[in-house]
Amino acid sequence: MPTDDAAKTPFHDLDAYVALPRLGGLALSPDGTRLVTGVAELEPDGTRYRTALWEVDPAGERPAQRLTRGAAGESDPVFTPDGDLLFRSSRPDPDASSDTDTPIGLWMLPAAGGEARPAGSRPGGIDDVAVARGAGTVVASSPTLPGAVTGEDDEQRRTARSEAKVSAILHTGYPVRHWDHDLGPAENRLLVRDGDGWTDLTPFPGRALDDTAFDVSPDGTTVVTAWHRARGHGMRRAGIVAIDVATGGHRDLLSDDDHEYSEPRISPDGRTVAVRRETVPTPETAPRIDLVLVPLAGGETRPVAAGWDRWPSAARWTPDSSALVVGADDDGRGPLFRIDLDPAGDRVVRLTADHGCYTDPVLSPDGRWVYALRNAYDAPPAPVRVDARAGGSGPEHLPGPAEAPELPGTLTEIETTTGDGTRVRAWLVLPSGADAAAPAPLLLWIHGGPLASWNAWTWRWNPWLMAARGYAVLLPDPALSTGYGQDFVQRGWGRWGGPPYEDLMAITDEAVALPEIDTTRTAAMGGSFGGYMANWVAGHTDRFAAIVTHASLWALDQFGPTTDHADYWLTEMSPAMAQANSPHLHADAITTPMLVIHGDRDHRVPIGEGLRLWWDLVSRQPDPDANPHRFLYFPDEHHWVLAPRHAVLWYETVHAFLATHVLGQEWVTPDLLR
């Protein structure tokens, strides 16, 4: 095993690692002179993160400076046309009673300077905010009890429920949960700021606005939003609705049974809406994602860049409304692209040529620059600017709020060709000192999704924490991964135990053939779909010394009806497919020690999956004192395990399990689990 003689990095110390600052979100002032991002830092007691707003110089000449320092934290910055900065915070209103709980409200930091002041509140808090770039109209979403007519009415109903100790929810439709939270009793509503109050644009939405995005036209007269409609049999579809701000009248822009529409963006000239469109899949046909344009006034829809074999996201208009800047997974990267719009044939230009993944793009007022947060598997998110006009350029890094941490190893790339002739590639993290004389044990990490790619920095599954302990980490994109074209997704659709598994084994064979890798010491790990694949691997090969399975699907007959979106599962696998691809049917074949990890509040992969997997493992162990398996259970965590101390404990347990079964060391239970 390699030894690391270099200076210790934050990845050698879990406490130092979870204390690293984390950037998220980006907003640019209308004049292009101020760029603002959120920075989450660990609170002094180490139990949660607090976000503050920092200003970054778009010209790259001045150091970043902190703008806010509230005990409750501040997030989600957005500028008004006058340059005032709006943000969300649960800091108390200085003019309100101090003995009441404060929901997340809207605050404003004046462009001319001075203290931040309240800019709007609701009893259920303020969620997302959009501002008309011309008129300055402020539109926000806010959870509101279904019977409430006004904010005061909502407050009274919430008080009555609280005083009666009532938490019950009466459902009339589906879904009833989403990822980590229950849906209801409150319903999201869209509100427009009206003097010191709010006007409700959607007084009776039901569940139409759950998990939707919206935008407001530059003149402030129209809001466009995704809108869910029930279709019967527990199914629903998301269309796009335009709402007249003056009258509250609604009209459909896009709605049909064959597509889901989301992420509407109105052009700066106020004429056109760019929308992300996804075909509704069937068990036989994978979804396809593209962009479409529809006139804001209504009319014929046209696809953007028809025939482009990538899935665009985060579409942003150029200031002259002639092009869109989008992100898209591409061959293990997440580049930015510019799509020049021309009815005779749109032109796609790749703007970034490096291996980075770009998020939160915003364009300068003159259209010269795209500002974004760039990250990669060897770099956490950091502010950059990219030439918006010339293709293939590199990013220009801006002085940000946090320095990039030193890494305990190197990042490289490998690929192989599978038996059916398909190219499969992967990132490979090598620890410092790994070579033919001191080869490193290998961890195969399997991504979730399954429609995803290992192309971005992640704080939860961070391979550098493993490299700091001497492991190499393989990060492959098997069949079903995005960024390799529609056929690559289709190849694994409905056949999870087929091509995805075969690809993982093929790329692992390629990795262990390298002189830097110790072929005799390997393990596999995965979460969510990656956990499913880890379970499938456990039942189909004994090549690995240990397997870690987090928030994993185990019995597909049970998973389908109990996940938070059973309606989608019906479009993903038929009952026969679920039977053919269910790992639990291969439990008798498992001989590899497994660490099972699950949170009780996980609604996407319910705790029943972890409980049934654990029973199927321990019930096959005749000697309870010789059970090689472990179950790390979090009663109050959900799909991701986000609390800082829980994240530390997660890694400590994984490290202990791998040390025992991969490195041959004696099992040591983490201190806080004894």
GIVENLIN-V482058 format. One record per residue. N is the residue number from 1. RES is the residue in one letter. PSI is psi in whole degrees, -180 to 180 (NA if undefined). D_LAST is the distance of its C-alpha to the last C-alpha in Angstrom with 2 decimals. Layout:
{{N:RES:PSI:D_LAST} {N:RES:PSI:D_LAST}}
This chain:
{{1:M:136:28.91} {2:P:152:30.50} {3:T:143:29.72} {4:D:103:29.95} {5:D:-4:32.16} {6:A:170:32.86} {7:A:145:31.60} {8:K:142:28.07} {9:T:171:28.03} {10:P:-19:25.82} {11:F:-12:24.37} {12:H:-13:22.84} {13:D:112:20.68} {14:L:-37:18.76} {15:D:-40:19.24} {16:A:-35:22.90} {17:Y:-50:23.19} {18:V:-16:22.14} {19:A:-5:24.49} {20:L:136:27.48} {21:P:148:30.20} {22:R:120:31.01} {23:L:146:34.59} {24:G:137:35.80} {25:G:154:39.19} {26:L:136:42.66} {27:A:141:45.80} {28:L:135:49.24} {29:S:155:51.87} {30:P:-32:55.20} {31:D:-1:57.05} {32:G:12:54.51} {33:T:-10:53.84} {34:R:130:50.32} {35:L:127:47.21} {36:V:137:44.06} {37:T:162:40.48} {38:G:142:37.14} {39:V:116:34.39} {40:A:127:30.82} {41:E:152:28.85} {42:L:133:25.42} {43:E:161:25.69} {44:P:-33:24.91} {45:D:-3:21.66} {46:G:15:20.47} {47:T:-15:19.83} {48:R:170:23.05} {49:Y:149:26.22} {50:R:130:29.64} {51:T:135:32.80} {52:A:160:35.99} {53:L:136:39.38} {54:W:146:40.92} {55:E:133:44.49} {56:V:138:45.34} {57:D:117:48.90} {58:P:-24:50.35} {59:A:-11:52.77} {60:G:21:50.05} {61:E:-33:51.74} {62:R:151:49.65} {63:P:157:45.98} {64:A:148:43.73} {65:Q:145:43.50} {66:R:136:41.17} {67:L:-34:42.87} {68:T:155:40.42} {69:R:53:37.77} {70:G:148:36.83} {71:A:-28:33.66} {72:A:-11:33.48} {73:G:163:34.16} {74:E:146:37.08} {75:S:175:37.48} {76:D:61:39.97} {77:P:146:43.05} {78:V:137:46.52} {79:F:150:49.91} {80:T:166:53.00} {81:P:-26:56.46} {82:D:-2:57.11} {83:G:0:54.09} {84:D:148:51.95} {85:L:117:48.25} {86:L:147:46.51} {87:F:165:42.74} {88:R:140:40.15} {89:S:151:38.07} {90:S:20:36.68} {91:R:145:37.96} {92:P:145:39.92} {93:D:124:43.68} {94:P:-19:45.20} {95:D:1:47.87} {96:A:166:45.59} {97:S:139:44.03} {98:S:-6:40.79} {99:D:15:39.23} {100:T:147:38.88} {101:D:141:36.21} {102:T:115:37.60} {103:P:166:37.58} {104:I:124:37.91} {105:G:177:41.55} {106:L:131:44.06} {107:W:159:44.95} {108:M:128:47.74} {109:L:112:48.03} {110:P:143:51.81} {111:A:-31:53.34} {112:A:-4:55.52} {113:G:172:52.58} {114:G:179:51.21} {115:E:149:48.20} {116:A:146:46.56} {117:R:156:47.72} {118:P:141:46.90} {119:A:9:48.63} {120:G:140:47.68} {121:S:164:45.10} {122:R:154:44.46} {123:P:-34:42.40} {124:G:3:40.24} {125:G:171:39.98} {126:I:128:41.55} {127:D:-105:40.21} {128:D:155:42.40} {129:V:139:45.57} {130:A:146:48.73} {131:V:132:51.79} {132:A:124:55.33} {133:R:-22:56.28} {134:G:-57:59.84} {135:A:-21:59.98} {136:G:9:56.59} {137:T:131:55.81} {138:V:125:52.14} {139:V:136:50.50} {140:A:156:46.96} {141:S:146:44.82} {142:S:130:43.22} {143:P:127:41.39} {144:T:137:43.81} {145:L:143:43.87} {146:P:-29:46.42} {147:G:-4:48.82} {148:A:140:49.00} {149:V:-41:52.27} {150:T:171:51.65} {151:G:-40:48.76} {152:E:-40:49.55} {153:D:-43:49.49} {154:D:-44:46.10} {155:E:-44:44.77} {156:Q:-41:46.18} {157:R:-40:44.70} {158:R:-41:41.21} {159:T:-42:41.58} {160:A:-42:42.72} {161:R:-42:39.73} {162:S:-46:37.33} {163:E:-29:39.06} {164:A:-1:39.13} {165:K:41:35.38} {166:V:129:36.46} {167:S:4:34.50} {168:A:151:36.34} {169:I:129:38.11} {170:L:117:41.27} {171:H:147:41.76} {172:T:-5:45.09} {173:G:-163:44.25} {174:Y:144:41.73} {175:P:173:39.18} {176:V:-8:36.93} {177:R:162:33.87} {178:H:116:33.47} {179:W:-87:30.42} {180:D:11:27.97} {181:H:155:30.22} {182:D:149:32.61} {183:L:122:36.30} {184:G:170:38.21} {185:P:-18:39.58} {186:A:150:40.71} {187:E:138:42.87} {188:N:133:43.35} {189:R:153:46.82} {190:L:130:48.82} {191:L:145:50.42} {192:V:136:53.02} {193:R:129:53.24} {194:D:94:56.44} {195:G:-121:57.23} {196:D:3:54.54} {197:G:-163:53.36} {198:W:145:52.55} {199:T:128:54.66} {200:D:117:52.88} {201:L:-16:53.98} {202:T:70:52.07} {203:P:-23:52.21} {204:F:67:51.32} {205:P:-18:49.15} {206:G:-133:46.90} {207:R:20:44.24} {208:A:-30:46.70} {209:L:15:45.03} {210:D:128:41.38} {211:D:51:40.00} {212:T:159:43.45} {213:A:155:45.05} {214:F:165:48.37} {215:D:162:50.98} {216:V:140:54.03} {217:S:154:57.47} {218:P:-34:58.79} {219:D:0:61.34} {220:G:10:58.74} {221:T:-18:60.67} {222:T:136:58.42} {223:V:134:54.75} {224:V:139:53.61} {225:T:152:50.37} {226:A:149:48.69} {227:W:115:49.15} {228:H:137:47.54} {229:R:135:49.84} {230:A:139:49.05} {231:R:6:50.98} {232:G:159:50.42} {233:H:29:48.24} {234:G:2:45.13} {235:M:159:46.14} {236:R:162:46.93} {237:R:145:48.41} {238:A:123:48.29} {239:G:-170:51.67} {240:I:129:52.94} {241:V:140:54.69} {242:A:134:56.89} {243:I:126:57.04} {244:D:119:60.00} {245:V:-34:58.73} {246:A:-40:61.95} {247:T:-18:62.25} {248:G:5:58.83} {249:G:143:60.55} {250:H:144:58.54} {251:R:144:59.86} {252:D:133:58.30} {253:L:-42:58.32} {254:L:130:56.40} {255:S:123:55.43} {256:D:173:55.58} {257:D:-11:53.72} {258:D:-6:53.19} {259:H:158:51.24} {260:E:135:48.50} {261:Y:142:49.49} {262:S:173:47.28} {263:E:54:47.12} {264:P:140:50.74} {265:R:122:52.22} {266:I:137:55.69} {267:S:153:57.95} {268:P:-28:59.13} {269:D:-1:62.64} {270:G:12:61.37} {271:R:-30:62.95} {272:T:147:60.31} {273:V:126:56.76} {274:A:133:54.53} {275:V:140:52.08} {276:R:129:49.39} {277:R:132:50.35} {278:E:126:48.27} {279:T:145:49.86} {280:V:121:48.29} {281:P:168:47.01} {282:T:167:47.63} {283:P:-21:45.72} {284:E:-20:48.40} {285:T:124:48.80} {286:A:157:46.25} {287:P:158:46.62} {288:R:134:48.78} {289:I:134:48.36} {290:D:-175:51.15} {291:L:148:52.74} {292:V:156:55.81} {293:L:138:58.20} {294:V:136:59.78} {295:P:139:62.33} {296:L:-31:61.02} {297:A:-8:64.20} {298:G:151:63.50} {299:G:-162:65.08} {300:E:139:64.57} {301:T:143:61.23} {302:R:142:61.11} {303:P:154:58.28} {304:V:132:57.27} {305:A:53:57.53} {306:A:132:58.27} {307:G:-10:57.28} {308:W:122:54.64} {309:D:50:51.88} {310:R:162:48.93} {311:W:102:46.98} {312:P:155:47.68} {313:S:170:45.55} {314:A:48:45.59} {315:A:134:49.40} {316:R:136:51.11} {317:W:145:54.88} {318:T:156:56.91} {319:P:-28:58.91} {320:D:7:62.15} {321:S:19:60.68} {322:S:-11:61.86} {323:A:165:58.56} {324:L:141:54.87} {325:V:128:51.99} {326:V:161:49.09} {327:G:157:45.90} {328:A:138:45.29} {329:D:139:42.97} {330:D:104:45.02} {331:D:47:44.11} {332:G:11:40.57} {333:R:175:41.75} {334:G:68:42.25} {335:P:170:45.71} {336:L:142:47.99} {337:F:148:51.30} {338:R:130:54.49} {339:I:108:56.48} {340:D:123:60.12} {341:L:124:61.48} {342:D:118:64.84} {343:P:-25:66.13} {344:A:-12:67.86} {345:G:108:64.61} {346:D:151:61.45} {347:R:126:60.38} {348:V:125:56.74} {349:V:124:56.09} {350:R:123:52.79} {351:L:-34:52.27} {352:T:133:49.34} {353:A:-2:49.52} {354:D:-171:46.17} {355:H:17:42.85} {356:G:166:41.45} {357:C:126:40.37} {358:Y:133:42.09} {359:T:167:41.13} {360:D:46:42.61} {361:P:140:46.18} {362:V:145:48.83} {363:L:144:52.43} {364:S:155:54.57} {365:P:-29:57.60} {366:D:0:60.00} {367:G:9:58.08} {368:R:-35:57.75} {369:W:150:53.97} {370:V:122:50.86} {371:Y:142:47.92} {372:A:168:44.48} {373:L:122:40.90} {374:R:135:40.61} {375:N:170:37.44} {376:A:178:36.82} {377:Y:-10:34.11} {378:D:19:34.80} {379:A:127:35.29} {380:P:168:33.62} {381:P:136:36.06} {382:A:150:38.87} {383:P:138:42.30} {384:V:167:45.30} {385:R:148:48.84} {386:V:140:50.66} {387:D:120:54.38} {388:A:-9:55.11} {389:R:-36:58.45} {390:A:132:58.15} {391:G:155:56.13} {392:G:20:53.87} {393:S:166:53.10} {394:G:163:49.97} {395:P:149:47.96} {396:E:113:48.76} {397:H:137:45.61} {398:L:147:45.87} {399:P:116:44.32} {400:G:-179:41.14} {401:P:-16:38.54} {402:A:142:36.00} {403:E:148:36.43} {404:A:134:35.16} {405:P:152:32.22} {406:E:140:32.86} {407:L:144:31.63} {408:P:46:30.12} {409:G:-162:32.52} {410:T:157:35.39} {411:L:129:36.19} {412:T:-177:38.71} {413:E:137:40.04} {414:I:164:40.85} {415:E:164:42.62} {416:T:171:43.92} {417:T:127:46.39} {418:T:177:45.31} {419:G:-27:47.43} {420:D:11:49.18} {421:G:10:50.10} {422:T:135:47.63} {423:R:130:46.34} {424:V:130:42.55} {425:R:168:41.06} {426:A:151:37.68} {427:W:148:36.26} {428:L:118:34.60} {429:V:124:32.34} {430:L:131:32.69} {431:P:155:30.56} {432:S:134:32.55} {433:G:-5:34.00} {434:A:127:33.93} {435:D:-175:37.20} {436:A:-30:38.78} {437:A:-24:37.85} {438:A:71:34.17} {439:P:151:33.41} {440:A:143:30.23} {441:P:151:27.98} {442:L:135:28.65} {443:L:122:26.66} {444:L:116:28.80} {445:W:130:27.94} {446:I:123:29.69} {447:H:161:30.67} {448:G:-165:30.61} {449:G:-93:33.68} {450:P:-9:35.25} {451:L:84:38.18} {452:A:-178:36.72} {453:S:144:36.73} {454:W:82:34.51} {455:N:5:36.81} {456:A:151:34.97} {457:W:140:32.29} {458:T:135:29.05} {459:W:-26:26.23} {460:R:-49:23.74} {461:W:84:24.58} {462:N:113:25.59} {463:P:-20:26.56} {464:W:-23:26.88} {465:L:-31:23.14} {466:M:-39:23.36} {467:A:-35:26.58} {468:A:-20:25.05} {469:R:14:22.84} {470:G:2:25.97} {471:Y:145:26.14} {472:A:147:29.30} {473:V:123:29.01} {474:L:127:31.74} {475:L:81:32.54} {476:P:158:35.30} {477:D:94:37.42} {478:P:-178:38.32} {479:A:142:40.78} {480:L:-14:40.24} {481:S:150:39.42} {482:T:154:41.61} {483:G:8:43.98} {484:Y:9:45.81} {485:G:161:48.29} {486:Q:-38:48.67} {487:D:-33:49.22} {488:F:-37:45.87} {489:V:-47:44.14} {490:Q:-32:46.46} {491:R:-32:45.76} {492:G:0:42.28} {493:W:125:42.98} {494:G:3:42.19} {495:R:54:41.31} {496:W:-38:37.68} {497:G:1:37.21} {498:G:-106:40.43} {499:P:-40:41.41} {500:P:-45:38.05} {501:Y:-45:36.37} {502:E:-39:39.37} {503:D:-42:39.36} {504:L:-42:35.71} {505:M:-38:36.40} {506:A:-44:39.63} {507:I:-29:38.19} {508:T:-40:35.33} {509:D:-41:38.10} {510:E:-40:39.80} {511:A:-45:36.75} {512:V:-13:35.90} {513:A:-12:39.58} {514:L:144:39.24} {515:P:-22:39.20} {516:E:-6:36.28} {517:I:135:33.98} {518:D:104:32.41} {519:T:-16:33.39} {520:T:-8:31.24} {521:R:98:27.89} {522:T:155:27.50} {523:A:162:25.13} {524:A:142:25.86} {525:M:147:24.14} {526:G:156:25.46} {527:G:144:24.99} {528:S:-120:27.23} {529:F:-36:30.36} {530:G:-34:28.70} {531:G:-40:25.94} {532:Y:-49:28.85} {533:M:-36:30.32} {534:A:-41:27.09} {535:N:-41:27.14} {536:W:-43:30.85} {537:V:-44:30.38} {538:A:-34:27.87} {539:G:0:30.56} {540:H:-6:33.42} {541:T:151:32.51} {542:D:23:30.30} {543:R:-21:31.11} {544:F:146:27.65} {545:A:-22:24.80} {546:A:156:22.15} {547:I:132:22.40} {548:V:124:20.38} {549:T:117:21.74} {550:H:132:21.13} {551:A:52:22.89} {552:S:149:25.10} {553:L:132:28.18} {554:W:-56:28.05} {555:A:102:30.78} {556:L:-26:33.67} {557:D:-31:35.57} {558:Q:-39:32.76} {559:F:-47:31.97} {560:G:-53:35.59} {561:P:-11:36.29} {562:T:-12:32.91} {563:T:163:32.45} {564:D:-21:33.64} {565:H:69:36.89} {566:A:-26:37.99} {567:D:-39:41.52} {568:Y:-38:40.78} {569:W:-33:39.16} {570:L:-25:42.50} {571:T:-6:44.18} {572:E:-38:41.72} {573:M:140:41.74} {574:S:164:43.94} {575:P:-38:42.49} {576:A:-40:43.80} {577:M:-43:42.11} {578:A:-40:38.77} {579:Q:-42:39.19} {580:A:-23:40.13} {581:N:15:37.25} {582:S:122:34.31} {583:P:-29:31.42} {584:H:-21:30.38} {585:L:-7:33.62} {586:H:21:32.46} {587:A:-35:29.15} {588:D:-22:30.69} {589:A:-7:31.29} {590:I:123:27.70} {591:T:-11:26.57} {592:T:134:24.48} {593:P:135:20.65} {594:M:137:19.69} {595:L:114:16.85} {596:V:130:17.72} {597:I:131:17.01} {598:H:145:18.65} {599:G:139:19.11} {600:D:-25:20.43} {601:R:18:23.24} {602:D:113:24.68} {603:H:-20:28.30} {604:R:-49:29.68} {605:V:93:27.50} {606:P:156:26.40} {607:I:-24:23.05} {608:G:-30:25.09} {609:E:-46:25.34} {610:G:-40:21.61} {611:L:-42:21.36} {612:R:-39:24.42} {613:L:-46:23.36} {614:W:-43:20.07} {615:W:-43:22.19} {616:D:-23:24.78} {617:L:-53:22.34} {618:V:-29:20.52} {619:S:-11:23.83} {620:R:9:25.35} {621:Q:107:22.93} {622:P:-29:24.65} {623:D:107:22.00} {624:P:-24:18.56} {625:D:-8:17.15} {626:A:18:18.77} {627:N:118:17.71} {628:P:-10:17.57} {629:H:158:16.77} {630:R:153:13.73} {631:F:111:13.88} {632:L:111:12.42} {633:Y:130:13.81} {634:F:105:14.86} {635:P:-28:16.59} {636:D:24:18.69} {637:E:164:19.46} {638:H:-138:22.57} {639:H:-30:24.08} {640:W:-19:23.13} {641:V:84:19.78} {642:L:-23:21.47} {643:A:132:19.48} {644:P:-45:19.02} {645:R:-32:15.36} {646:H:-37:14.69} {647:A:-42:16.98} {648:V:-46:15.13} {649:L:-36:11.84} {650:W:-51:14.23} {651:Y:-39:15.67} {652:E:-41:12.64} {653:T:-43:11.61} {654:V:-45:15.33} {655:H:-44:15.82} {656:A:-42:13.24} {657:F:-44:14.86} {658:L:-40:18.29} {659:A:-38:17.80} {660:T:-50:17.06} {661:H:-21:19.90} {662:V:-42:22.38} {663:L:-11:22.16} {664:G:21:21.30} {665:Q:164:18.41} {666:E:141:15.58} {667:W:132:12.46} {668:V:116:9.70} {669:T:131:6.44} {670:P:145:6.73} {671:D:-46:5.51} {672:L:1:5.64} {673:L:2:3.80} {674:R:NA:0.00}}
